[in-house]
Structures are given as C-alpha cells and as structure tokens.
Amino acid sequence: MNWAATAHNHEDRGEPRHEVFYRTSAVAANGSRIAIVIVNVSGGGLMARCIDTLNVGDRIDVQLPVLGSATAEIRWALGGRIGCQFDRPVPTHSYFPFLSALRGN
C-alpha cells in the first residue's frame, strides 16, 4: 500500500510534532536503500537521522508502520538530520494508530 504516491502540495509547519525513536528504511530515487531513525513526526512529515548524504529536493519512499510506504520530499538536511514533507498528509483517522506504532505501544 502506497498511501503517499501522488503529489499534494501540503505544508503545515504549525502542526504539532511528536517525539519518537523508530528505526526503518527508505528508498532513494536511485533505488538505494537508506537506514533512517525517525525522531519526530507530524501529520505532514517527519524528521530523521541518517548517515547517508541526502539533499534538499531529493525524494524518498519511507517504510512506515500502519501506513506502508510514504513518498516524501527532503525539505532540509543538516548534520546527519533530514526534514521530510509527505506528498500526502497522514489521514486523520490513521494518525494515532501510526503514532502508537512508532512509539512501540
């Protein structure tokens, strides 16, 4: 299931962010697999740590619990951290099950 496969111009920087620590992987546009640790999320995106070099504007497909694969754009990258905006926001009815799974609850 790829719930974020289509582009959607959504930027809501004012939405609350929730702290998590979730190890997962992403696939870059060139097909390489990237290990990431998601450290916070919101309905519109996430912040993650990774050792791979990613650049602003790069697109990745992130594997997420409950939701499956999410396509996101790198909006900023600094010192091993990346900020990503989902192409489509997390559906409201799925957000709390998603957050609970990220937290291991």
Backbone atoms as SQL, in Angstrom:
CREATE TABLE atoms (id INTEGER PRIMARY KEY, chain TEXT, resi INTEGER, resn TEXT, atom TEXT, x REAL, y REAL, z REAL);
INSERT INTO atoms VALUES
  (1, 'A', 1, 'MET', 'N', 0.845, -1.176, 0.000),
  (2, 'A', 1, 'MET', 'CA', 0.000, 0.000, 0.000),
  (3, 'A', 1, 'MET', 'C', 0.885, 1.230, 0.000),
  (4, 'A', 2, 'ASN', 'N', 0.725, 2.095, -0.965),
  (5, 'A', 2, 'ASN', 'CA', 1.490, 3.330, -1.019),
  (6, 'A', 2, 'ASN', 'C', 0.521, 4.492, -0.894),
  (7, 'A', 3, 'TRP', 'N', 0.220, 4.871, 0.324),
  (8, 'A', 3, 'TRP', 'CA', -0.783, 5.894, 0.590),
  (9, 'A', 3, 'TRP', 'C', -0.305, 7.281, 0.209),
  (10, 'A', 4, 'ALA', 'N', 0.992, 7.473, -0.054),
  (11, 'A', 4, 'ALA', 'CA', 1.510, 8.806, -0.385),
  (12, 'A', 4, 'ALA', 'C', 2.165, 8.813, -1.758),
  (13, 'A', 5, 'ALA', 'N', 1.560, 8.155, -2.714),
  (14, 'A', 5, 'ALA', 'CA', 2.188, 8.035, -4.034),
  (15, 'A', 5, 'ALA', 'C', 1.946, 9.249, -4.912),
  (16, 'A', 6, 'THR', 'N', 0.891, 9.986, -4.681),
  (17, 'A', 6, 'THR', 'CA', 0.603, 11.121, -5.550),
  (18, 'A', 6, 'THR', 'C', 1.005, 12.419, -4.885),
  (19, 'A', 7, 'ALA', 'N', 1.404, 13.369, -5.702),
  (20, 'A', 7, 'ALA', 'CA', 1.870, 14.661, -5.188),
  (21, 'A', 7, 'ALA', 'C', 0.707, 15.453, -4.608),
  (22, 'A', 8, 'HIS', 'N', 0.977, 16.147, -3.548),
  (23, 'A', 8, 'HIS', 'CA', -0.003, 17.014, -2.915),
  (24, 'A', 8, 'HIS', 'C', 0.770, 18.140, -2.257),
  (25, 'A', 9, 'ASN', 'N', 0.455, 19.359, -2.605),
  (26, 'A', 9, 'ASN', 'CA', 1.175, 20.494, -2.036),
  (27, 'A', 9, 'ASN', 'C', 0.600, 20.798, -0.661),
  (28, 'A', 10, 'HIS', 'N', 1.222, 20.265, 0.370),
  (29, 'A', 10, 'HIS', 'CA', 0.732, 20.419, 1.740),
  (30, 'A', 10, 'HIS', 'C', 1.885, 20.858, 2.623),
  (31, 'A', 11, 'GLU', 'N', 1.769, 22.051, 3.160),
  (32, 'A', 11, 'GLU', 'CA', 2.783, 22.472, 4.118),
  (33, 'A', 11, 'GLU', 'C', 2.075, 23.102, 5.292),
  (34, 'A', 12, 'ASP', 'N', 2.200, 22.485, 6.439),
  (35, 'A', 12, 'ASP', 'CA', 1.551, 22.962, 7.644),
  (36, 'A', 12, 'ASP', 'C', 2.567, 22.889, 8.764),
  (37, 'A', 13, 'ARG', 'N', 3.511, 23.826, 8.747),
  (38, 'A', 13, 'ARG', 'CA', 4.592, 23.809, 9.724),
  (39, 'A', 13, 'ARG', 'C', 4.103, 24.060, 11.149),
  (40, 'A', 14, 'GLY', 'N', 2.874, 24.544, 11.309),
  (41, 'A', 14, 'GLY', 'CA', 2.366, 24.828, 12.636),
  (42, 'A', 14, 'GLY', 'C', 1.782, 23.623, 13.344),
  (43, 'A', 15, 'GLU', 'N', 1.721, 22.491, 12.681),
  (44, 'A', 15, 'GLU', 'CA', 1.105, 21.333, 13.315),
  (45, 'A', 15, 'GLU', 'C', 2.024, 20.726, 14.377),
  (46, 'A', 16, 'PRO', 'N', 1.439, 20.107, 15.400),
  (47, 'A', 16, 'PRO', 'CA', 2.259, 19.544, 16.477),
  (48, 'A', 16, 'PRO', 'C', 3.148, 18.414, 16.000),
  (49, 'A', 17, 'ARG', 'N', 4.323, 18.337, 16.595),
  (50, 'A', 17, 'ARG', 'CA', 5.279, 17.268, 16.289),
  (51, 'A', 17, 'ARG', 'C', 5.369, 16.371, 17.524),
  (52, 'A', 18, 'HIS', 'N', 5.478, 15.083, 17.255),
  (53, 'A', 18, 'HIS', 'CA', 5.545, 14.111, 18.343),
  (54, 'A', 18, 'HIS', 'C', 6.883, 13.398, 18.297),
  (55, 'A', 19, 'GLU', 'N', 7.539, 13.343, 19.449),
  (56, 'A', 19, 'GLU', 'CA', 8.847, 12.689, 19.560),
  (57, 'A', 19, 'GLU', 'C', 8.690, 11.183, 19.492),
  (58, 'A', 20, 'VAL', 'N', 9.540, 10.548, 18.710),
  (59, 'A', 20, 'VAL', 'CA', 9.555, 9.089, 18.580),
  (60, 'A', 20, 'VAL', 'C', 11.001, 8.656, 18.396),
  (61, 'A', 21, 'PHE', 'N', 11.229, 7.366, 18.405),
  (62, 'A', 21, 'PHE', 'CA', 12.529, 6.793, 18.045),
  (63, 'A', 21, 'PHE', 'C', 12.207, 5.502, 17.327),
  (64, 'A', 22, 'TYR', 'N', 12.226, 5.552, 15.992),
  (65, 'A', 22, 'TYR', 'CA', 11.782, 4.413, 15.188),
  (66, 'A', 22, 'TYR', 'C', 12.766, 4.157, 14.056),
  (67, 'A', 23, 'ARG', 'N', 13.382, 2.975, 14.085),
  (68, 'A', 23, 'ARG', 'CA', 14.317, 2.585, 13.019),
  (69, 'A', 23, 'ARG', 'C', 13.539, 2.006, 11.848),
  (70, 'A', 24, 'THR', 'N', 13.860, 2.494, 10.649),
  (71, 'A', 24, 'THR', 'CA', 13.213, 1.987, 9.445),
  (72, 'A', 24, 'THR', 'C', 14.137, 2.216, 8.258),
  (73, 'A', 25, 'SER', 'N', 13.613, 2.039, 7.086),
  (74, 'A', 25, 'SER', 'CA', 14.413, 2.269, 5.887),
  (75, 'A', 25, 'SER', 'C', 13.629, 3.113, 4.898),
  (76, 'A', 26, 'ALA', 'N', 14.379, 3.681, 3.983),
  (77, 'A', 26, 'ALA', 'CA', 13.798, 4.460, 2.891),
  (78, 'A', 26, 'ALA', 'C', 14.513, 4.043, 1.616),
  (79, 'A', 27, 'VAL', 'N', 13.879, 4.291, 0.506),
  (80, 'A', 27, 'VAL', 'CA', 14.487, 4.017, -0.784),
  (81, 'A', 27, 'VAL', 'C', 14.623, 5.345, -1.515),
  (82, 'A', 28, 'ALA', 'N', 15.845, 5.639, -1.953),
  (83, 'A', 28, 'ALA', 'CA', 16.128, 6.875, -2.683),
  (84, 'A', 28, 'ALA', 'C', 15.703, 6.721, -4.140),
  (85, 'A', 29, 'ALA', 'N', 15.678, 7.832, -4.865),
  (86, 'A', 29, 'ALA', 'CA', 15.276, 7.818, -6.270),
  (87, 'A', 29, 'ALA', 'C', 16.152, 6.888, -7.115),
  (88, 'A', 30, 'ASN', 'N', 17.424, 6.727, -6.725),
  (89, 'A', 30, 'ASN', 'CA', 18.321, 5.852, -7.496),
  (90, 'A', 30, 'ASN', 'C', 18.166, 4.380, -7.118),
  (91, 'A', 31, 'GLY', 'N', 17.231, 4.078, -6.201),
  (92, 'A', 31, 'GLY', 'CA', 16.964, 2.702, -5.807),
  (93, 'A', 31, 'GLY', 'C', 17.755, 2.213, -4.605),
  (94, 'A', 32, 'SER', 'N', 18.678, 3.027, -4.104),
  (95, 'A', 32, 'SER', 'CA', 19.462, 2.588, -2.945),
  (96, 'A', 32, 'SER', 'C', 18.626, 2.639, -1.668),
  (97, 'A', 33, 'ARG', 'N', 18.869, 1.667, -0.794),
  (98, 'A', 33, 'ARG', 'CA', 18.174, 1.590, 0.495),
  (99, 'A', 33, 'ARG', 'C', 18.971, 2.380, 1.528),
  (100, 'A', 34, 'ILE', 'N', 18.265, 3.166, 2.319),
  (101, 'A', 34, 'ILE', 'CA', 18.871, 4.060, 3.301),
  (102, 'A', 34, 'ILE', 'C', 18.301, 3.717, 4.673),
  (103, 'A', 35, 'ALA', 'N', 19.161, 3.500, 5.657),
  (104, 'A', 35, 'ALA', 'CA', 18.712, 3.289, 7.032),
  (105, 'A', 35, 'ALA', 'C', 18.465, 4.651, 7.664),
  (106, 'A', 36, 'ILE', 'N', 17.305, 4.815, 8.287),
  (107, 'A', 36, 'ILE', 'CA', 16.990, 6.070, 8.969),
  (108, 'A', 36, 'ILE', 'C', 16.402, 5.772, 10.343),
  (109, 'A', 37, 'VAL', 'N', 16.493, 6.763, 11.216),
  (110, 'A', 37, 'VAL', 'CA', 15.830, 6.716, 12.519),
  (111, 'A', 37, 'VAL', 'C', 14.923, 7.936, 12.579),
  (112, 'A', 38, 'ILE', 'N', 13.628, 7.689, 12.624),
  (113, 'A', 38, 'ILE', 'CA', 12.664, 8.786, 12.720),
  (114, 'A', 38, 'ILE', 'C', 12.670, 9.278, 14.159),
  (115, 'A', 39, 'VAL', 'N', 12.852, 10.589, 14.346),
  (116, 'A', 39, 'VAL', 'CA', 12.915, 11.146, 15.697),
  (117, 'A', 39, 'VAL', 'C', 11.733, 12.035, 16.043),
  (118, 'A', 40, 'ASN', 'N', 11.018, 12.530, 15.042),
  (119, 'A', 40, 'ASN', 'CA', 9.742, 13.179, 15.325),
  (120, 'A', 40, 'ASN', 'C', 8.867, 13.155, 14.084),
  (121, 'A', 41, 'VAL', 'N', 7.564, 13.215, 14.305),
  (122, 'A', 41, 'VAL', 'CA', 6.595, 13.156, 13.214),
  (123, 'A', 41, 'VAL', 'C', 5.470, 14.140, 13.457),
  (124, 'A', 42, 'SER', 'N', 4.805, 14.466, 12.381),
  (125, 'A', 42, 'SER', 'CA', 3.544, 15.196, 12.408),
  (126, 'A', 42, 'SER', 'C', 2.705, 14.597, 11.294),
  (127, 'A', 43, 'GLY', 'N', 1.521, 15.067, 11.122),
  (128, 'A', 43, 'GLY', 'CA', 0.687, 14.556, 10.049),
  (129, 'A', 43, 'GLY', 'C', 1.239, 14.871, 8.670),
  (130, 'A', 44, 'GLY', 'N', 2.083, 15.883, 8.597),
  (131, 'A', 44, 'GLY', 'CA', 2.606, 16.309, 7.303),
  (132, 'A', 44, 'GLY', 'C', 4.013, 15.879, 6.983),
  (133, 'A', 45, 'GLY', 'N', 4.738, 15.321, 7.960),
  (134, 'A', 45, 'GLY', 'CA', 6.115, 14.944, 7.657),
  (135, 'A', 45, 'GLY', 'C', 6.849, 14.362, 8.848),
  (136, 'A', 46, 'LEU', 'N', 8.174, 14.298, 8.701),
  (137, 'A', 46, 'LEU', 'CA', 8.988, 13.710, 9.760),
  (138, 'A', 46, 'LEU', 'C', 10.385, 14.313, 9.762),
  (139, 'A', 47, 'MET', 'N', 11.063, 14.134, 10.876),
  (140, 'A', 47, 'MET', 'CA', 12.481, 14.433, 10.968),
  (141, 'A', 47, 'MET', 'C', 13.167, 13.121, 11.284),
  (142, 'A', 48, 'ALA', 'N', 14.301, 12.879, 10.605),
  (143, 'A', 48, 'ALA', 'CA', 15.017, 11.621, 10.808),
  (144, 'A', 48, 'ALA', 'C', 16.513, 11.863, 10.836),
  (145, 'A', 49, 'ARG', 'N', 17.219, 10.927, 11.422),
  (146, 'A', 49, 'ARG', 'CA', 18.679, 10.897, 11.390),
  (147, 'A', 49, 'ARG', 'C', 19.091, 9.824, 10.394),
  (148, 'A', 50, 'CYS', 'N', 20.163, 10.112, 9.646),
  (149, 'A', 50, 'CYS', 'CA', 20.694, 9.110, 8.721),
  (150, 'A', 50, 'CYS', 'C', 22.156, 9.432, 8.432),
  (151, 'A', 51, 'ILE', 'N', 22.920, 8.408, 8.054),
  (152, 'A', 51, 'ILE', 'CA', 24.328, 8.626, 7.761),
  (153, 'A', 51, 'ILE', 'C', 24.561, 8.880, 6.271),
  (154, 'A', 52, 'ASP', 'N', 23.559, 8.567, 5.439),
  (155, 'A', 52, 'ASP', 'CA', 23.688, 8.805, 4.004),
  (156, 'A', 52, 'ASP', 'C', 23.518, 10.289, 3.701),
  (157, 'A', 53, 'THR', 'N', 24.142, 10.736, 2.626),
  (158, 'A', 53, 'THR', 'CA', 24.018, 12.130, 2.207),
  (159, 'A', 53, 'THR', 'C', 22.770, 12.285, 1.348),
  (160, 'A', 54, 'LEU', 'N', 21.842, 13.067, 1.839),
  (161, 'A', 54, 'LEU', 'CA', 20.629, 13.390, 1.089),
  (162, 'A', 54, 'LEU', 'C', 20.565, 14.899, 0.946),
  (163, 'A', 55, 'ASN', 'N', 19.980, 15.347, -0.135),
  (164, 'A', 55, 'ASN', 'CA', 19.945, 16.774, -0.439),
  (165, 'A', 55, 'ASN', 'C', 18.524, 17.296, -0.500),
  (166, 'A', 56, 'VAL', 'N', 18.383, 18.584, -0.252),
  (167, 'A', 56, 'VAL', 'CA', 17.090, 19.242, -0.374),
  (168, 'A', 56, 'VAL', 'C', 16.558, 18.980, -1.780),
  (169, 'A', 57, 'GLY', 'N', 15.302, 18.578, -1.844),
  (170, 'A', 57, 'GLY', 'CA', 14.662, 18.277, -3.119),
  (171, 'A', 57, 'GLY', 'C', 14.673, 16.799, -3.472),
  (172, 'A', 58, 'ASP', 'N', 15.559, 16.006, -2.828),
  (173, 'A', 58, 'ASP', 'CA', 15.557, 14.558, -3.063),
  (174, 'A', 58, 'ASP', 'C', 14.218, 13.989, -2.614),
  (175, 'A', 59, 'ARG', 'N', 13.805, 12.917, -3.268),
  (176, 'A', 59, 'ARG', 'CA', 12.567, 12.242, -2.901),
  (177, 'A', 59, 'ARG', 'C', 12.911, 10.838, -2.417),
  (178, 'A', 60, 'ILE', 'N', 12.228, 10.422, -1.369),
  (179, 'A', 60, 'ILE', 'CA', 12.439, 9.092, -0.801),
  (180, 'A', 60, 'ILE', 'C', 11.089, 8.434, -0.543),
  (181, 'A', 61, 'ASP', 'N', 11.107, 7.108, -0.525),
  (182, 'A', 61, 'ASP', 'CA', 9.943, 6.326, -0.108),
  (183, 'A', 61, 'ASP', 'C', 10.292, 5.702, 1.234),
  (184, 'A', 62, 'VAL', 'N', 9.588, 6.111, 2.272),
  (185, 'A', 62, 'VAL', 'CA', 9.860, 5.674, 3.640),
  (186, 'A', 62, 'VAL', 'C', 8.887, 4.563, 4.026),
  (187, 'A', 63, 'GLN', 'N', 9.416, 3.504, 4.639),
  (188, 'A', 63, 'GLN', 'CA', 8.572, 2.416, 5.133),
  (189, 'A', 63, 'GLN', 'C', 8.074, 2.785, 6.530),
  (190, 'A', 64, 'LEU', 'N', 6.749, 2.846, 6.686),
  (191, 'A', 64, 'LEU', 'CA', 6.142, 3.263, 7.947),
  (192, 'A', 64, 'LEU', 'C', 5.167, 2.219, 8.455),
  (193, 'A', 65, 'PRO', 'N', 5.095, 2.061, 9.784),
  (194, 'A', 65, 'PRO', 'CA', 4.104, 1.130, 10.330),
  (195, 'A', 65, 'PRO', 'C', 2.698, 1.666, 10.085),
  (196, 'A', 66, 'VAL', 'N', 1.743, 0.785, 9.989),
  (197, 'A', 66, 'VAL', 'CA', 0.324, 1.078, 9.784),
  (198, 'A', 66, 'VAL', 'C', 0.058, 1.628, 8.372),
  (199, 'A', 67, 'LEU', 'N', 0.897, 2.529, 7.879),
  (200, 'A', 67, 'LEU', 'CA', 0.638, 3.231, 6.623),
  (201, 'A', 67, 'LEU', 'C', 1.270, 2.587, 5.404),
  (202, 'A', 68, 'GLY', 'N', 2.339, 1.853, 5.579),
  (203, 'A', 68, 'GLY', 'CA', 3.046, 1.284, 4.436),
  (204, 'A', 68, 'GLY', 'C', 4.117, 2.226, 3.925),
  (205, 'A', 69, 'SER', 'N', 4.201, 2.384, 2.622),
  (206, 'A', 69, 'SER', 'CA', 5.226, 3.220, 2.007),
  (207, 'A', 69, 'SER', 'C', 4.707, 4.643, 1.840),
  (208, 'A', 70, 'ALA', 'N', 5.516, 5.616, 2.254),
  (209, 'A', 70, 'ALA', 'CA', 5.152, 7.025, 2.121),
  (210, 'A', 70, 'ALA', 'C', 6.208, 7.749, 1.301),
  (211, 'A', 71, 'THR', 'N', 5.771, 8.436, 0.260),
  (212, 'A', 71, 'THR', 'CA', 6.687, 9.234, -0.542),
  (213, 'A', 71, 'THR', 'C', 6.820, 10.605, 0.109),
  (214, 'A', 72, 'ALA', 'N', 8.064, 11.058, 0.220),
  (215, 'A', 72, 'ALA', 'CA', 8.321, 12.346, 0.870),
  (216, 'A', 72, 'ALA', 'C', 9.447, 13.079, 0.154),
  (217, 'A', 73, 'GLU', 'N', 9.443, 14.391, 0.295),
  (218, 'A', 73, 'GLU', 'CA', 10.491, 15.241, -0.257),
  (219, 'A', 73, 'GLU', 'C', 11.361, 15.759, 0.877),
  (220, 'A', 74, 'ILE', 'N', 12.679, 15.723, 0.683),
  (221, 'A', 74, 'ILE', 'CA', 13.598, 16.293, 1.660),
  (222, 'A', 74, 'ILE', 'C', 13.474, 17.812, 1.577),
  (223, 'A', 75, 'ARG', 'N', 13.067, 18.449, 2.673),
  (224, 'A', 75, 'ARG', 'CA', 12.896, 19.897, 2.700),
  (225, 'A', 75, 'ARG', 'C', 14.114, 20.593, 3.279),
  (226, 'A', 76, 'TRP', 'N', 14.866, 19.884, 4.147),
  (227, 'A', 76, 'TRP', 'CA', 16.122, 20.414, 4.681),
  (228, 'A', 76, 'TRP', 'C', 16.996, 19.246, 5.109),
  (229, 'A', 77, 'ALA', 'N', 18.293, 19.478, 5.089),
  (230, 'A', 77, 'ALA', 'CA', 19.268, 18.463, 5.511),
  (231, 'A', 77, 'ALA', 'C', 20.402, 19.177, 6.213),
  (232, 'A', 78, 'LEU', 'N', 20.766, 18.695, 7.410),
  (233, 'A', 78, 'LEU', 'CA', 21.798, 19.360, 8.194),
  (234, 'A', 78, 'LEU', 'C', 22.408, 18.380, 9.188),
  (235, 'A', 79, 'GLY', 'N', 23.700, 18.173, 9.103),
  (236, 'A', 79, 'GLY', 'CA', 24.432, 17.391, 10.103),
  (237, 'A', 79, 'GLY', 'C', 23.877, 16.017, 10.394),
  (238, 'A', 80, 'GLY', 'N', 23.529, 15.252, 9.366),
  (239, 'A', 80, 'GLY', 'CA', 23.013, 13.912, 9.590),
  (240, 'A', 80, 'GLY', 'C', 21.537, 13.855, 9.926),
  (241, 'A', 81, 'ARG', 'N', 20.849, 14.970, 9.807),
  (242, 'A', 81, 'ARG', 'CA', 19.402, 15.020, 10.039),
  (243, 'A', 81, 'ARG', 'C', 18.722, 15.498, 8.770),
  (244, 'A', 82, 'ILE', 'N', 17.504, 15.011, 8.543),
  (245, 'A', 82, 'ILE', 'CA', 16.715, 15.453, 7.406),
  (246, 'A', 82, 'ILE', 'C', 15.295, 15.770, 7.860),
  (247, 'A', 83, 'GLY', 'N', 14.720, 16.754, 7.235),
  (248, 'A', 83, 'GLY', 'CA', 13.313, 17.086, 7.429),
  (249, 'A', 83, 'GLY', 'C', 12.576, 16.762, 6.153),
  (250, 'A', 84, 'CYS', 'N', 11.519, 15.971, 6.259),
  (251, 'A', 84, 'CYS', 'CA', 10.802, 15.486, 5.080),
  (252, 'A', 84, 'CYS', 'C', 9.339, 15.889, 5.148),
  (253, 'A', 85, 'GLN', 'N', 8.800, 16.254, 4.001),
  (254, 'A', 85, 'GLN', 'CA', 7.377, 16.546, 3.891),
  (255, 'A', 85, 'GLN', 'C', 6.731, 15.440, 3.069),
  (256, 'A', 86, 'PHE', 'N', 5.705, 14.795, 3.643),
  (257, 'A', 86, 'PHE', 'CA', 4.981, 13.760, 2.926),
  (258, 'A', 86, 'PHE', 'C', 4.275, 14.370, 1.718),
  (259, 'A', 87, 'ASP', 'N', 4.194, 13.611, 0.636),
  (260, 'A', 87, 'ASP', 'CA', 3.437, 14.073, -0.523),
  (261, 'A', 87, 'ASP', 'C', 1.962, 14.236, -0.180),
  (262, 'A', 88, 'ARG', 'N', 1.474, 13.335, 0.659),
  (263, 'A', 88, 'ARG', 'CA', 0.099, 13.426, 1.151),
  (264, 'A', 88, 'ARG', 'C', 0.141, 13.322, 2.664),
  (265, 'A', 89, 'PRO', 'N', -0.591, 14.180, 3.364),
  (266, 'A', 89, 'PRO', 'CA', -0.594, 14.079, 4.826),
  (267, 'A', 89, 'PRO', 'C', -1.195, 12.761, 5.302),
  (268, 'A', 90, 'VAL', 'N', -0.805, 12.363, 6.492),
  (269, 'A', 90, 'VAL', 'CA', -1.360, 11.153, 7.108),
  (270, 'A', 90, 'VAL', 'C', -2.851, 11.389, 7.337),
  (271, 'A', 91, 'PRO', 'N', -3.701, 10.474, 6.893),
  (272, 'A', 91, 'PRO', 'CA', -5.140, 10.637, 7.142),
  (273, 'A', 91, 'PRO', 'C', -5.418, 10.754, 8.640),
  (274, 'A', 92, 'THR', 'N', -6.294, 11.639, 8.995),
  (275, 'A', 92, 'THR', 'CA', -6.606, 11.907, 10.406),
  (276, 'A', 92, 'THR', 'C', -6.953, 10.629, 11.161),
  (277, 'A', 93, 'HIS', 'N', -7.760, 9.762, 10.576),
  (278, 'A', 93, 'HIS', 'CA', -8.182, 8.539, 11.272),
  (279, 'A', 93, 'HIS', 'C', -7.038, 7.548, 11.470),
  (280, 'A', 94, 'SER', 'N', -5.934, 7.719, 10.739),
  (281, 'A', 94, 'SER', 'CA', -4.792, 6.805, 10.855),
  (282, 'A', 94, 'SER', 'C', -3.666, 7.345, 11.725),
  (283, 'A', 95, 'TYR', 'N', -3.710, 8.640, 12.054),
  (284, 'A', 95, 'TYR', 'CA', -2.557, 9.256, 12.698),
  (285, 'A', 95, 'TYR', 'C', -2.236, 8.648, 14.070),
  (286, 'A', 96, 'PHE', 'N', -3.202, 8.487, 14.945),
  (287, 'A', 96, 'PHE', 'CA', -2.881, 7.985, 16.283),
  (288, 'A', 96, 'PHE', 'C', -2.490, 6.505, 16.294),
  (289, 'A', 97, 'PRO', 'N', -3.084, 5.640, 15.474),
  (290, 'A', 97, 'PRO', 'CA', -2.540, 4.275, 15.376),
  (291, 'A', 97, 'PRO', 'C', -1.104, 4.276, 14.828),
  (292, 'A', 98, 'PHE', 'N', -0.825, 5.140, 13.854),
  (293, 'A', 98, 'PHE', 'CA', 0.517, 5.304, 13.295),
  (294, 'A', 98, 'PHE', 'C', 1.489, 5.756, 14.377),
  (295, 'A', 99, 'LEU', 'N', 1.141, 6.795, 15.117),
  (296, 'A', 99, 'LEU', 'CA', 1.994, 7.320, 16.191),
  (297, 'A', 99, 'LEU', 'C', 2.217, 6.271, 17.262),
  (298, 'A', 100, 'SER', 'N', 1.195, 5.550, 17.642),
  (299, 'A', 100, 'SER', 'CA', 1.322, 4.494, 18.653),
  (300, 'A', 100, 'SER', 'C', 2.294, 3.418, 18.187),
  (301, 'A', 101, 'ALA', 'N', 2.211, 3.026, 16.923),
  (302, 'A', 101, 'ALA', 'CA', 3.122, 2.010, 16.383),
  (303, 'A', 101, 'ALA', 'C', 4.565, 2.516, 16.353),
  (304, 'A', 102, 'LEU', 'N', 4.749, 3.789, 16.015),
  (305, 'A', 102, 'LEU', 'CA', 6.111, 4.362, 16.025),
  (306, 'A', 102, 'LEU', 'C', 6.710, 4.350, 17.422),
  (307, 'A', 103, 'ARG', 'N', 5.883, 4.524, 18.411),
  (308, 'A', 103, 'ARG', 'CA', 6.346, 4.563, 19.805),
  (309, 'A', 103, 'ARG', 'C', 6.419, 3.167, 20.419),
  (310, 'A', 104, 'GLY', 'N', 5.988, 2.155, 19.679),
  (311, 'A', 104, 'GLY', 'CA', 6.049, 0.786, 20.193),
  (312, 'A', 104, 'GLY', 'C', 4.977, 0.460, 21.194),
  (313, 'A', 105, 'ASN', 'N', 3.882, 1.209, 21.172),
  (314, 'A', 105, 'ASN', 'CA', 2.773, 0.975, 22.117),
  (315, 'A', 105, 'ASN', 'C', 1.827, -0.061, 21.570);
